Amino acid sequence: MQDRVAVVTGANRGIGAEVTRQLRENGIRVITTSREPLDGFATLDVTRADHIDALARRVKADGGLDALVNNAGVSLDGFDADVARRTLAVNLFGAMHVTDALLPSMRPGARIVMVSSGMGELSGVRGEERARIADPELTREGLLALVESFVRDVAAGTHARRGWPSNAYSVSKIAMNALVRVLARELAADPRGILVNAENPGWVRTRMGGRSAPRSVEDGARTAVWLATLPEGGPSGGFFRDEQAIPW
Ligand code: NAP
């Protein structure tokens, strides 16, 4: 039988390192990636097109991919249009561009996992913008236009009036969850049967989560690994915590 192969972004520490460990425990070969060059890791800054291209070439030459875990993420200090742009560049566009680049090499039955957050719950947005994001017919173009309007509204100081939270991380994860639904619809007609879902790891003890977080990296990684190894006929376009579907 062919080796199962996975790519994990931001695998050098925190939840990504633990996802890698658990995938390997499941007998899956993991191509670990890290933003900075490190021994044993493919260098992947998810905001760098050249890094993404190099990884896609490697995966293709390697014979294909069975799982992608988009785990790399940032939670930046402060809140202004620049913070919003830089946060979206990693948490939303990074995950989107890596997924798009690796999709052609995905084998039948491949799984895509987005490590999202409780901050990605729709309740973070109010009014018309919320209705637009939650629209089951939302397209990729529509989603991109919405996040661009968020950044413009932050720059203009009108974001709160329009229903956006004053939190770039939250908007990036809400948009990531919307992307999961868009991708699930885009992939529904793909004969490879690829499933794409988002995980809420809960509040986890990592550099991002801090020491007082109640959950271990093992807890935070488990559902991502479960989603990365879902059997045929599993869910797609969903949001999960502790292996249970949760409302978005
Ligand atoms: P972490 O320890 O801070 O790890 C973040 C990882 O993302 C690091 O490997 C980091 O690389 C990488 N990264 C950041 N920017 C990147 C870029 N441009 N390109 C590639 N990699 C990049 O945090 P964590 O808690 O494990 O977070 C992992 C994921 O879980 C994130 O998506 C986060 O939003 C999500 N999450 C965490 C919690 C929590 O409580 N910890 C809760 C909800 C969701 P460097 O080492 O080079 O910085």
Residues whose N, C-alpha, C, O or C-beta is under 5 A from the ligand:
A	BS01	NAP	G10 A11 N12 R13 G14 I15 G16 R35 E36 L44 D45 V46 T47 N71 A72 G73 V74 V90 V115 S116 S117 G118 P201 G202 W203 V204 T206 R207 M208 G209
